[in-house]
Amino acid sequence: MSKTLIRGAKVLGGEVQDVLIDGETIVEVGTGLSAEGAEVVEADGKVLLPGLVDLHTHLREPGREDSETVLTGTRAAASGGYTAVFAMANTFPVADTAGVVEQVYRLGKESGYCDVQPIGAVTVGLEGKKLAELGAMHDSAAGVKVFSDDGKCVDDAVIMRRALEYVKAFGGVVAQHAQEPRLTEGAQMNEGVVSAELGLGGWPAVAEESIIARDVLLAEHVGSRVHICHLSTAGSVEIVRWAKSRGIDVTAEVTPHHLLLTDELVRSYNPVYKVNPPLRTEKDVLALREALADGTIDIVATDHAPHPHEDKDCEWAAAAMGMVGLETALSVVQQTMVETGLLDWAGVAERMSAKPAAIGRLEGHGRPIAAGEPANLTLVDAAYRGQVDPAGFASRSRNTPYEGRELPGRVTHTFLRGRATVVDGKLA
């Protein structure tokens, strides 16, 4: 088995140490380490983090391989410092049976760039009418523990209650896309001053907040776990904070783009800014940052949503909703959370690695950087500054809202169980 010595890295942004990897495992952490025959990576004070874990990725395969495949999506993930991603169920066919989730799981095993954990649909065909094969997906080779109709809301309260009851039996979690459909018919952007001035259909904050309020109460009633996908409003933060104060088992995620971008960008009518939930106001952005810092929001998840050129390079009303995010997520978090003093790098590791792995019950990821732990690691040049150029993305799609924007930080190395998937900023 090969040995790798990472020399002179700031572990979790703290003191400079060496990390020795033997095979798939970290065998020693300390100073002045040496190992005969080891490949040496000179970290030169770069930040060493546990491999990142994304609880919310759209890999599009099967069915929309023109947007992304498991191979291209995991290459993008590795480039962004991720060693594991959870693949959402809104594929074609929908991942609502053991057969489909096992297909995605096998494709992840074959791709090799990061671990892929499939998410199962809550309802058959994402139609919200009948529960999918939750138990069969959990018992399959994929071992599904997270279920979501993401892209659509489980808006029927009875169906949502039954799903929460069902997954409780095996410690699963329902991840809700909180969007009351009747309140968002024809919605094109955040409902507010900008939508009124532009004459675009509004997506009101209450459409998200009302579903979150209902679902935390259902989770309390059932005694089950609920996870809120891509929380986006200041009001949603307050509901989750209240629910946690009551001891309700709720977790929540925020996307990088909701930590940085606002609905003012929609004035350009550039469909790259069209996303669901929509970009909100500056007040919401600041509330989300504070909530991520104080732990009300548990994790950062990308909601990586690749679309082909023709689905985005069109008029606003016809454009698909979504943004790619795997390759820029850590940079956005560094800018919005680390450089503002709201989080240190240990806090980033908790919210982008340890907690998402814990919510998804994913073993071997989100572990401490310590002897005996799996060598899932990410080395980050935090001093780097550069403009985002989607032409260099590993993703098959280019729908990034950050093109031409200067962002800090660059992943130079990613290790998946000791094997380098990214070396000197390039895919291995």
N, C-alpha and C positions, 0 to 999 in steps of 0.2 A: 504494500500500500504506500502511496506517495505521502511525503511530508511537506508542509508549507510553514514557513516562519514569517509571520507579519511583524515587522520590526518597527518600533517607535510610533505606535498609534495611540491616539487619545481615546481610551475606552469610554464609551458613552460621553465623550467630550471632556472627560476628566483627566486624570494623570496619564502620562505617557508610559505605555507598557508594551511588551512583546507578547504575541499570542502564537503558540505552537500547535499546529494541526497535524494529526497523524491519522491518515485514512479519512473517516467520516466524523472524527471526534476532536474536540479541543482537549489537548492533554496537559497543557501548562500555560499559565498566565503569570507574567512577572517581568523583571528587568534583567537585561544582560543575558537573555536566553540564547542558546546556540543549539544547532542540531545538524549533525553530519549528514550530508546528502540532501538536506531540505532545500526546496526552492524558496528563495528569500524575496519577500515583497517589502520594499522600503516605503513605509507609510509616511515618514517625514512629518509627523504631527497631524495627519488626517484623522477624521473622526471615525471610530469603529462602532458600528451599531449591530444588533442582531438583525438577521434578514427580515425585511419588511413583510407584512402579511396584509393582503387586501381582502376585506370581507365582501366586496361589491364590484365585481368585474364582469363585463359582457364580452365573451369570447366569440359569440355569434355562430360557432360551429356546434351542431349541424344546421345547415340551411342557408346561412348568409355568409358563405366563405368569401364573397366579394368584399365584405367589410373587414373581416378578421377570421383567422383560424386559431385553433388551440396552439399551433406552432408559432405563428406570428405574434399572437397575444402574449405567450409566455416569454418570447424573446423581448418584447416590449417591457414586460414585467421585470425580467432580469436586468435590463438596461436601467430601469428605475430603482433598482436595489431590492426588488421583491424576491423572496424565495418560495412564497406560496400565495395563491389567489383562490378565491371562491367564485365559481363560474355561475352566473345567473341563469335562470331556467327559461327565459323567453327566447328560445331557439325555435327552429322549424325542422322536425316536430318539436313541440314543447317538451321539456324535461320533466314529464309528469308520470313516468313509469320507471321501473327498475332498469329496463333495457336501455333507455336513453341516457340515464345518469351513468350507467356502467360504460356506455360508449364514450362519453366525455371523460370519464375517469381514465379509461384506457388510452385515449388520445393524449391526456396529460402525462401519463407514464412514458409514452413513446416520445413525447416532445423533448423532455429532459432539461428544459431551461428553468422550470420551477415546478413545485407541486401544484396540482390542480384538484381542488375539492369541489365537486358539483353541488349546487343548490337545487333542491327539488321544488317543483311548483306546488302551491297550496291547493289549487283547484284544477280540475281537468281542463286542459286547453287554455288555462288562464281566464276562463270564462266566468268564474265566480259563482258557479251554480252547484257544483258537486265536488267534494273533497277528492283529491288525487290519491294515488297509492302511497300514502306517507309511510306506513309501516314497511311495505315492500321495498321502498327506496332506502329506508334506514337499514334494512336487513341485507341489502344488496352488497356487492363487492365495493361499491362506492361509499358505503357507510354514511349516508346523508344524515346530517344533523340540523341543517339550516333549511328552512322552507320559505319561499317567497314568490308572489305573483308579480314581482317588480316590473314596472312599466304599466301595471294596472293595480288598483287598490282592491283588497278584499273588503268590499263595501257592505256586504251583507253581515249584519252583526251575529246572526245565528251561525253562519258558516265560519266566521272568525272565532267564535266561542268554541265550536267543535274542533277546529284546528288546534287551538291552544290546549284543549283537553287531550287531544290525541297525542301531540308531541310531548306532553308532560310525562307520559309513560316511559319514554326512553331519554329524557333529558334534552330533547330538541328545543329549537327556538323558531318562532314565526317572525320573519323580518317583513315589516309592513311598509309598503309604498303608500304614505298617507295622503290621499287625494280624494275628497268627496266628489264623485263624478258629476253630480247634478250642478254643483257650484262652479265647475270648471269647463262646462260645455262651451266650445269655441274659443277657449283661452289661448292666447298667444304669448303672453308675458305677465309679469307681476302686475296685479291690480294696484294702481296708485296714480300719482301725479303724472308720471311719464306715459303710462298707458293711455290716460285721458288726453294728454296733449298729442299723442301719436295716433289716437283713434284705433288702437289695437285691443282686442278682447282681453279682459283682465283675469288673472288667476289669483283670487284673494287669499290672504294668509289664513283666513278662517277655514278654508277648504282643507288645509293641512292640520290645523290645530284641533278642529272638531273630531277628526278621526283619531288623532293621538289621544285626546281626552277619553274618547270611548274605549280605545284599546287598552290603555293602562288600567281602566276600571275593570274591563273584562279579564285582564291578566291577574288582577288582584282577586277577583271573584273565583277564578279557576285555580289560582295558585300556580300559574305557569309563567314561562319566560316570553317576553315580547321584545323585539328589537326594532327601533325606528330607523328606517333608511333615510339617507340624505335630508336630515332635518335642516330647515332653511329660514325659520322666522324667529324673531325675538319672543313672540308669544308661545311658540312651541318649546323654547328653552324653559320658560316659566312652568309650563305644564309638566315637563319631564322632571324639573327640579322639585316640584310639589309631589309628584308620584314617588320619587326616590325618598323624600322626607317621610312618606307613609310606609316605606319599606317594600314598595311594589318592585318586582323583579323586572325592571325595564332598563335597557341599554339603548344608546343612540349614537349615530354617526353623523359626521359633517364631511362634505366634499371639499377638496382644495379650492375649487372655483367659487364656492359659497363663502370661503374665508377671504377672498380677494376681490372679486368682481361684483359690480352693482348693475342695477337695471338702467342706469344712465347710458351704458354702452349700447343699449338697444336703439338709441337715437340714430346710430349708424345704419340701421336696418341690415347689418351683416348677420346672416343666419348662423354664423359660427357661435354667436352668443345666445342662440335659442336652445333651451335646455329645460328639462322637467325634473324637479320643480324649478321654476324660473329664477333667474338672478333677482335678488331682492334689493332692499335699500341699504344705504350706508349704516343706518341704525341697526338693521338686522345683522350685517356683517360684523360690526363691533360686538354685538351681543353674542354671536356665535363664537368669536375668538375668546371672549371672557368665559363662556360656558365650557369650551374645550380646555381652557387653562385650569378652571376650578373643578373639573371632573364631571360636571353635569352632562356634558357630551363626552362619551367614553373614548371614541376612536375617530380617526380620519379614514375614510374609505373613498376610493377614486370615483366610483360610478363610471369607470372607463367605458365609453359608449361610442365605438367606432362606426362611422358611416362612409360609404363611398362618395366620391367627388360629386356625382350627379344628385345625391340626396341633400347636399348642403349648398352647392353652387347654383342656387336658384332663388326665386323671390321668397321673401320671408314666410308668407302664409303657407307655401308648399313645402318648406324645408323640414327635414326630420329634426327631432329634438335630441340633443346629446353632444358630448365632447369627449375626446380622448384625454386620458389623464395619467396613465401609469408612468410615463417617462418624465413627467414634470411635477408630480405630487410632492416629492420630498423638497424640491426647490421652493415651491409655493409655501409649504409649511415652514421652511427655514426663514423665508421673507416675512411671513405674517405672524409667526409665533416665536421663533428663536430671536430674530433680530429686533423684535419689539420688546423683548424681555419677558414675554408671557410664559414661555416654556424654556427649559434647558434641554440639552440633548438626551438626558436620561428620561425626561418627560416625553420627548418625541418617540423614543424607543418604546415606552409604555403604550402610547396611543396609536402607534403605527406597527407594532409587532406583538408585544405581550398580550394586550387586551383583545385585539381582534382574534388572535389564536385562542384565547380563553373563551370568548363568546361563541366561536365556532367549534369549540372542543377539538382543536387540531393539535395533535401531539407532535412533539419534536420541533415545534416552531415557537417563536416568542420566548425563547429560553434565555437565561442569563449568559453572559460571556464569561464562562468559568470552566475549569477542568472537569472533564466528564460529560460535558454538554455537546449536543450535535453542532457541527461546524457550519451553521447557517449564518452567514455574516455579510455585512455590507460596509465598504470603506468609502468615505465621502470626503471629497476635497471641498470643505466649507468656505475656503477663501476664494474659490473660483467665481468669476462673474462672466456671463456670456448671454448672447441673444438666442432665443429659441428659434431653431430652424427645423421645421417639420420634415424637410427633405431628408434629414438624417435619422428620422424615426425608424425604429424596428417594426412598429405597428404597420399594418397594411393600410390604415386610414390616416388622414392628415388633418382632421377637423379639430384643431387645437385653437383655443381662444388666445393663446400666448405668442403667436407667431410675431417675431420681431421685438418682443418684449425682453428686456434684460432681467434675468433671474439669477439668484445666487446658488452656489453649490453644484457639484457634479459627482455622480457615482463613478468611481474609478475601478472598483473591484466588487464582484458579488460571488459568494461561495455557497453552493448548495451541497450540504453534507460533505464539505471539504473539497469539492470539485469546483474549480473556477468556471463560472458561466460568463463573467465579464472580466476582462483584463485590460488595464490602462484605458478604460472608457469604451472598449470595443468588445463586442460579443466574442466569446471564445469559440 
